[in-house]
Amino acid sequence: MSDNEFEAEQELDHNEDVPVEIPGAPIKLIVEARAHGWRVDHYLARVYSNFSRAAFQRVLEDNGVLINGLPVKGARRLRVNDCVEFHLPQIPDRTLPAEDIPLDILYDDDSLIVINKSANMIVHPGRGHYLGTLAGALQFHFDKLSDVAGKLRAGIVHRLDRDTSGVLVVAKDNTVHHHLSRQFEERTVEKEYRAITWGEIAFDRDYIETHVRVSNRNRERMMVCPEGGNSRHAATFYEVLERFQGFTFVRLCPQTGRTHQLRVHMHHLGNPIVADRLYEGHASLKRSDLVEDLPEAEDAVLISRQALHALKLGFDHPVTGKRMEFEAPLPDDFTKALEAIRQYRTKPPRRVSKHH
């Protein structure tokens, strides 16, 4: 499962009652509605996140997974109420080492932590990235974290993309984790981002509503697509904050939490986020991108990751019920890029024609 601009962990309905994770133990699960259409290897690795997908694929290759009494392969798509029977792999994945990585902590109490995540930090291990994660840093700084999502994702309720900075909430126990996850699922969490995009967005504000799925050409990317199949509904409200020559500073409020949702929606509008390597094709924004004939000595990289920042996060405290809102200031690289655009690309004032 890839990382996502504030996608809530898609907890499975039976997670609270999942059998104890004893290697070799026989397991029997009934597939719930939200897992309809998932590959069985993805499903098992999601339910038992202390075991890797590769470990479950080995079990599948040995005909060790039965669906409705018949052995299946990893690519088998699940249907609601399928009966899945299997034995847990013999050797669980290694536990995550604690890492002394500095964290910008916005709030901390007995129930939860709110972090201002820096850019270039993966939230939890995956895709060959095992060290340098937020999950590893949390293991070092906190003695108590929820384990609903497994040892490799302790405390992790939702995610931000590696190069997206901003507010992220972490749960200290499983009850808090479930409460927060439910708020994400019921869309009562308020999320607000800031982005700099290429081009001038056509409308001052609008509501983007599409379906998205993984791209056929590049499995790392998502794409807008027709409804149906494995597509998922995605909705984003946006509001233009400032317009420049060739750029827009925009407020983004995702109403759903799909993988790369904001990046995909801006690309779909024809206004991709600045320095978004995956969707815009350039890995950085330089001063020379703003000024013609700039001397080489005066050139400099302004931002070298997608100009996307999770500015605000609002939710009800799982214990007190109090509505809480947290804000992470724009990071230095984002501010540097925005100020340079204001300096070089501010539009001249409109001329008002005089009638004689």
KAZI-V95420 format. One line per field, one symbol per residue. ss: DSSP state (H for helix, E for strand, - for the rest). burial: + if it has 9 or more other ideal C-beta (glycine too) atoms within 8 Angstrom, else -. A space follows every 50 residues. Layout:
ss = ???
burial = ???
This chain:
ss = ------EE------HHH--------EEEEE--HHH---EHHHHHHHH--- --HHHHHHHHH---EEE--EE-----E-----EEEEE------------- ----EEEE---EEEEEE--------E--E----HHHHHHHH--------- HHH--E-EE-----EEEEEEE--HHHHHHHHHHHH----EEEEEEEEE-- ----EEEEEEEEEE-------EEEE------EEEEEEEEEEEEE--EEEE EEEE------HHHHHHHHH---E---HHHH----EEHHH------HHH-- EEE----EEEEEEEEE------EEEEE----HHHHHHHHHHHHHHE---- ------
burial = --+++++++-++-++-----+-+-+-+-++++--++-+++++++++++++ +-+-++++++----+++----+-+-+-+---++++++++--++--+--+- +-+++++---+++++++-+-++++++--+---++++++++-+--++-+++ ++++++++++++++++++++++++-++++++-++----++++++++++++ +------+-++++-+-----+++-+-----++++++++++---+--++++ ++++-++++++++++++++-+++++++-++---++++--+---+----+- -++-++++++++++++++-----+-+-+--+-++++++-+++-++----- ------
